[in-house]
């Protein structure tokens, strides 16, 4: 081997690590960097609507008569059958609270649905808290049902008008799967009692 010539190993290293000045630099905006992390979905236009807190059912005078008869019957059974005087006193208190609750004002709520989650009067319910959603079609309002990831947490429901329904389902469908939902037993009883 001649002293002037570099060894094959040195020659390979010098060509491998040789600085290159004439390579065009890519425009920073044209190509994303590989080490920027996961690609984020584009922000979607939020959907905003107002709706009532609950559906108000008008009650006939016959409904109030039936309610009074049931209350008196429960009080009588508590006293004469179960001999539970404390429970007999609690029944009219619970009946009065139920009547007062059913006559409370029906507030209008502002809903905003975005990629972050569902805002209900400025309170955020993040999208990560839900595993699926469903829609109950009803008259006069449809109901959005958000199914939580936590097992014993109740579903979140929100009424929405028909004109935002398609956009609402499209937005949620990009983040959560849609499931068939049915009214639960409590909702069915409340509707039947017109509460």
Residue pairs with C-beta under 8 A, 6 or more apart in sequence:
1 7
6 14
32 39
41 115
41 174
43 114
43 115
44 114
44 115
44 171
44 174
46 112
46 113
46 114
47 112
47 113
47 114
47 164
47 167
47 168
47 171
48 110
48 111
48 112
48 113
49 110
49 111
49 160
49 161
49 164
50 108
50 109
50 110
50 111
51 108
51 109
51 111
51 141
51 158
51 159
51 160
51 161
52 106
52 107
52 108
52 109
52 141
52 159
53 106
53 107
53 108
53 109
54 106
55 140
55 141
55 159
56 106
57 191
57 194
57 195
58 194
59 102
59 194
63 194
67 95
67 99
71 91
71 92
71 95
74 91
75 88
75 91
75 92
78 84
78 85
78 87
78 88
78 91
79 85
79 88
98 195
102 195
109 120
109 121
109 158
110 119
110 120
110 121
110 122
111 118
111 119
111 120
111 158
111 160
112 118
112 119
113 119
113 168
113 171
113 172
114 171
115 127
115 171
115 175
116 124
116 126
116 127
117 124
117 125
117 126
117 127
117 128
117 129
118 124
118 125
118 127
118 146
118 156
118 158
119 125
120 158
125 146
125 156
127 175
127 176
128 149
129 148
129 149
129 150
130 146
130 147
130 148
130 149
130 156
130 176
131 147
131 148
131 149
131 176
131 177
132 147
132 176
132 177
132 178
132 179
133 144
133 145
133 146
133 147
133 172
133 176
133 177
133 178
133 179
134 144
134 145
134 147
134 178
134 179
134 180
134 181
135 142
135 143
135 144
135 145
135 165
135 169
135 178
135 181
136 142
136 143
136 145
136 181
136 182
136 183
141 159
141 160
141 161
142 159
142 160
142 161
142 162
142 165
143 157
143 158
143 159
143 160
144 157
144 158
144 159
144 160
144 168
145 155
145 156
145 157
145 181
146 155
146 156
146 157
146 158
147 155
147 179
147 181
148 154
148 155
148 156
155 181
155 184
160 168
169 178
172 178
183 191
